[in-house]
């Protein structure tokens, strides 16, 4: 933390590349047939809630083709992960506010239309266990639970929620394999990837830190965007 005060966020380390933003590429006038073809090619649907989350995804997508999709009632970005010589993964990125019913319906509608193999929610989260997950770490959620919980007879906590598919559960365990943080100086920040984590989700804020600590007994991350969905 900064020595100027506990409320100040430390300056993040410099990346080894420049983050792209929406201004770095132009909208593409795709025909209806081209848009429909793109919709049928989606392997991964990525959902973000803010501009900086989208920017992080833009930097790994190439090329990016943006258009307004009438079927999804919003602008979306089509792209791919991987180099031209590799087996490319087709990606559709959509930004929406997940706190609202409209946003949640938009995600459901997109999943039904695109039929992606995987839906990923990319964003930031909080943690009340800084010794386990510190600022800058990566948390790959294997289970999304709500603050509604049941304490078992042996003292373990059963969070109500949903687990990822069996295929994704296996892939998550290897999330950190051969991955290196994109830092200009690799020694500037010690980043850890937490695989197979439990993420608690709710749209309500807690009034008391003690409540958060109690509910975080077995969970690593806290997010308040998708309300458990």
Secondary structure, DSSP 8 states (H G I E B T S, - for coil): --TT-TTS------BSS----GGGS-B----HHHHHHHHHT-SEEEEESSHHHHHHHHTT--S-EEEEETTTTEEEEEEEES-TTS--EEEEEEE--TTSHHHHHHHHHHHHHH--SEEEE----B-S-TTTS-TT-EEEEEEEEEEEEEE-TTS-EEEEEEE--HHHHHHHTTTTTT----BSSTTS----EEEEEEEEE-SS--S-HHHHHHHTSS--EEE-SSTT-
